[in-house]
Amino acid sequence: MIPMHTAQSQVPFVDLAAQYAAIAEEIDAAVSKTIREADFILGRAVRLFEEEFARFCEAQFATGVDSGTSALELALRAYDIGPGDEVITAPNSFIASALAISHAGATPVFADIDADSYTIDVAALEMAITPRTKAIIPVHLYGQPADMDPIMELAERHQLVVIEDACQAHGARYKGRRVGSLAHAAAFSFYPGKNLGAYGDGGAMVTNDPAIAKKVEMLRNYGQQEKYHHMFRGYNRRLDTLQAAVLRVKLRYLEKWNAARRQHAGRYRFLFEKSRIVTPNEALYAESVWHLYVVRVSHRDTFKDYLSSRGIHCGIHYPVPVHLQPAYHDLGHKRGDFPVTEDYAQRIISLPMYAELTPELIARVAEAAVEFVDGTRSSVVGTMAPEPPRATTTLP
Ligand SMILES: *Cc1c(COP(=O)(O)O)cnc(C)c1O
């Protein structure tokens, strides 16, 4: 139905090959060093990365684990949160925020999000507190921190533990302070597509509490204090040395890559200024690291297909809210329970966003997007541009 623009190159959603091309020599050297030294399990690079990443987060300790999900779960376990306890989080996150709570044996309780920031609404959060509530997991979604000051205030009043889900926000700042140092503990993911990504799975738990750091260190390594002496029933959830070696190289570029993402976000905002595309707001307190650039449009699915026909690849984060997932059927939620999250799930779309994007590629994305939404012809995209489908219903 929509003509293909076969002549044009693709705009991928992320481009990890382009990132590797820029740092290949350093990566290859770090990986082969680890292999030559046969230093695979809790090796030197793990220890060094932990120190460097803690410093990056302006926190005292970082403990490398095998995923962001593990970082969340082990942090909960380190605080003895488990069966009978409730932990409040947002329903518009990747499912891992809730799964970690479930895997620790506790019950996830959801609070809807603030319509401007996409992060947990503090008033809704307060309403969700019960005598069983033990912890809060605010999610720094799309790279933007949740509003942490009122969350910490609330937590103090109710004696709750707060664990930041910083899996999308490596390097973001809240009132000038780095995420990872804003609460009792924080979880980071190094899934390849994250702002800081490994070449496989990885994660880190970050804290200023030495006892919690020690506990997670043991939890990830069979509950071992010293070899073959097991203080409790721990797990095998370690960060691979090979991944740590990759992460040490990439960490040196993270500030630069995040700065590039910020520039790209500014460019998108400028190009969409006069369109009916709803662009994301950076909260006054925030310095976002733009893990994702999420806009809202009507006719989202047709919009996505249209961009795809023009070689532009987008994502949806996330199409089904966690409380409506079959995996959480037993919590008994129904449509209507979290209206902001549910409404946005129908309208959000994540545009290409990665450090290696160029102004030309961003212009191509923006032109195609505006063309679809506002029905205006673009001058740069070319004379072969198809007649854009017009939006017919009321727009936001
Ligand atoms: C990626 C992600 C996780 C999980 O991280 P994994 O490393 O994939 O286990 C958790 N929460 C959020 C918000 C994420 O984006």
The ligand as a MOL file (V3000), in Angstrom:
LIG
                    3D

  0  0  0     0  0            999 V3000
M  V30 BEGIN CTAB
M  V30 COUNTS 15 15 0 0 0
M  V30 BEGIN ATOM
M  V30 1 C 16.7150 -3.3230 30.8690 0
M  V30 2 C 15.9110 -3.0460 32.0620 0
M  V30 3 C 15.8750 -3.9040 33.1710 0
M  V30 4 C 16.4890 -5.2640 33.1800 0
M  V30 5 O 17.7930 -5.3570 32.8450 0
M  V30 6 P 18.3680 -6.7400 32.2820 0
M  V30 7 O 19.8350 -6.4980 32.2690 0
M  V30 8 O 17.7870 -6.9510 30.9240 0
M  V30 9 O 17.9890 -7.8180 33.2350 0
M  V30 10 C 15.1630 -3.5000 34.2830 0
M  V30 11 N 14.4900 -2.3400 34.3140 0
M  V30 12 C 14.4670 -1.5110 33.2610 0
M  V30 13 C 13.7030 -0.2390 33.3670 0
M  V30 14 C 15.1580 -1.8410 32.0980 0
M  V30 15 O 15.0920 -1.0170 31.0430 0
M  V30 END ATOM
M  V30 BEGIN BOND
M  V30 1 1 1 2
M  V30 2 1 2 3
M  V30 3 2 2 14
M  V30 4 1 3 4
M  V30 5 2 3 10
M  V30 6 1 4 5
M  V30 7 1 5 6
M  V30 8 2 6 7
M  V30 9 1 6 8
M  V30 10 1 6 9
M  V30 11 1 10 11
M  V30 12 2 11 12
M  V30 13 1 12 13
M  V30 14 1 12 14
M  V30 15 1 14 15
M  V30 END BOND
M  V30 END CTAB
M  END
